Amino acid sequence: MPTLENWLPISVVTMGLNIVIVSGIMDLRELATKKVYDWVAGNPKIIDSCYLIVRLLDDIATFK
């Protein structure tokens, strides 16, 4: 059984949440500039935190 420190970085990357974020940016139409996509691709802390929260909520909800 891996420790939380070993498991968490891998589990966050395996989610498909980045597709949802990019899709949401595409809905912004004229506000979706290359600068915005580059910002998201740079993995800002707020995006990483969102990944972490969603991952933990999903794992808590499906834990038996």
HUGIGI-V615779 format. One record per pair of residues at least 12 apart in sequence whose C-alpha atoms are under 10 Angstrom apart, sorted by the first residue. I is the first residue (numbers start at 1). J is the second residue. If there is no record, write none. Layout:
I_J + I_J
This chain:
8_52 + 8_55 + 8_56 + 9_52 + 11_51 + 11_52 + 11_55 + 11_56 + 11_59 + 12_48 + 12_49 + 12_50 + 12_51 + 12_52 + 12_53 + 12_54 + 12_55 + 12_56 + 13_48 + 13_51 + 13_52 + 13_55 + 14_55 + 15_51 + 15_52 + 15_54 + 15_55 + 16_51 + 17_47 + 17_50 + 17_51 + 17_54 + 17_55 + 18_40 + 18_41 + 18_43 + 18_47 + 18_48 + 18_50 + 18_51 + 21_37 + 21_40 + 21_47 + 22_36 + 22_37 + 22_40 + 22_41 + 25_37 + 25_40
